[in-house]
Amino acid sequence: MAATETVNNVPTDVESIVNRWVVDYYMFVAVEFFKNARYEDFCAIRDVLNSALLLPLDSTDVMPAKIRVLQFLSRINDGENLGEININAFINNTQCYVT
């Protein structure tokens, strides 16, 4: 059961907001690890993010872009399909992450 709170007479789902903060933090950490060539740490944080993105998540307009950056960096790190972009797969994948 998700915790809810009323802020300015509007019910707020606290769990989804906190989950968004967690995702934002780990996205920042993942990008920093990638920039500093700490690829094993990047992969570990990516795994944490994959789990965090399955939780209820407060939707923002930049969340799909953040997920796309993570996917792009993961493809570079893994060396997979670097010349191929499947926008339909991206749209389908990100729709399940954002509520």
C-alpha positions as a Python dict, from the first residue, in 0.01 Angstrom:
ca = {
    (1, 'M'): (0, 0, 0),
    (2, 'A'): (150, 330, -105),
    (3, 'A'): (164, 617, 139),
    (4, 'T'): (-41, 917, 40),
    (5, 'E'): (-30, 1266, 174),
    (6, 'T'): (-231, 1579, 107),
    (7, 'V'): (-28, 1879, -6),
    (8, 'N'): (-216, 2200, -85),
    (9, 'N'): (-542, 2000, -82),
    (10, 'V'): (-409, 1764, -353),
    (11, 'P'): (-353, 1397, -263),
    (12, 'T'): (7, 1299, -334),
    (13, 'D'): (151, 951, -373),
    (14, 'V'): (464, 982, -161),
    (15, 'E'): (611, 648, -272),
    (16, 'S'): (612, 740, -641),
    (17, 'I'): (774, 1076, -568),
    (18, 'V'): (1048, 919, -355),
    (19, 'N'): (1106, 655, -623),
    (20, 'R'): (1151, 933, -879),
    (21, 'W'): (1413, 1094, -652),
    (22, 'V'): (1591, 759, -620),
    (23, 'V'): (1592, 716, -999),
    (24, 'D'): (1718, 1074, -1048),
    (25, 'Y'): (2001, 1015, -800),
    (26, 'Y'): (2108, 684, -951),
    (27, 'M'): (2088, 828, -1304),
    (28, 'F'): (2331, 1100, -1196),
    (29, 'V'): (2562, 841, -1036),
    (30, 'A'): (2549, 618, -1346),
    (31, 'V'): (2647, 905, -1577),
    (32, 'E'): (2932, 1004, -1344),
    (33, 'F'): (3063, 646, -1335),
    (34, 'F'): (3048, 627, -1713),
    (35, 'K'): (3227, 962, -1755),
    (36, 'N'): (3501, 849, -1517),
    (37, 'A'): (3544, 512, -1696),
    (38, 'R'): (3419, 316, -1394),
    (39, 'Y'): (3235, 71, -1615),
    (40, 'E'): (3184, -207, -1359),
    (41, 'D'): (3029, 45, -1121),
    (42, 'F'): (2819, 180, -1408),
    (43, 'C'): (2683, -169, -1476),
    (44, 'A'): (2603, -221, -1108),
    (45, 'I'): (2411, 108, -1089),
    (46, 'R'): (2236, 26, -1417),
    (47, 'D'): (2111, -298, -1257),
    (48, 'V'): (1984, -102, -956),
    (49, 'L'): (1807, 139, -1191),
    (50, 'N'): (1648, -146, -1385),
    (51, 'S'): (1491, -262, -1059),
    (52, 'A'): (1398, 90, -944),
    (53, 'L'): (1223, 162, -1274),
    (54, 'L'): (981, -124, -1205),
    (55, 'L'): (847, 53, -895),
    (56, 'P'): (563, 308, -905),
    (57, 'L'): (725, 621, -1042),
    (58, 'D'): (610, 982, -1054),
    (59, 'S'): (607, 1087, -1418),
    (60, 'T'): (804, 1387, -1541),
    (61, 'D'): (860, 1522, -1889),
    (62, 'V'): (1235, 1447, -1874),
    (63, 'M'): (1216, 1090, -1740),
    (64, 'P'): (1192, 927, -2087),
    (65, 'A'): (1502, 1122, -2197),
    (66, 'K'): (1693, 1009, -1887),
    (67, 'I'): (1598, 649, -1955),
    (68, 'R'): (1707, 689, -2317),
    (69, 'V'): (2048, 825, -2207),
    (70, 'L'): (2091, 526, -1977),
    (71, 'Q'): (2000, 290, -2261),
    (72, 'F'): (2242, 467, -2495),
    (73, 'L'): (2531, 452, -2247),
    (74, 'S'): (2452, 86, -2180),
    (75, 'R'): (2467, 6, -2550),
    (76, 'I'): (2802, 183, -2578),
    (77, 'N'): (2934, 0, -2273),
    (78, 'D'): (2807, -337, -2395),
    (79, 'G'): (2906, -271, -2757),
    (80, 'E'): (2562, -378, -2885),
    (81, 'N'): (2387, -248, -3198),
    (82, 'L'): (2575, 81, -3196),
    (83, 'G'): (2459, 183, -3542),
    (84, 'E'): (2095, 85, -3495),
    (85, 'I'): (1820, 283, -3326),
    (86, 'N'): (1477, 129, -3282),
    (87, 'I'): (1255, 415, -3165),
    (88, 'N'): (946, 192, -3143),
    (89, 'A'): (1116, -40, -2895),
    (90, 'F'): (1222, 264, -2692),
    (91, 'I'): (868, 401, -2681),
    (92, 'N'): (729, 64, -2573),
    (93, 'N'): (998, 17, -2307),
    (94, 'T'): (964, 361, -2151),
    (95, 'Q'): (585, 349, -2137),
    (96, 'C'): (603, 67, -1884),
    (97, 'Y'): (843, 266, -1662),
    (98, 'V'): (645, 587, -1629),
    (99, 'T'): (302, 593, -1465),
}
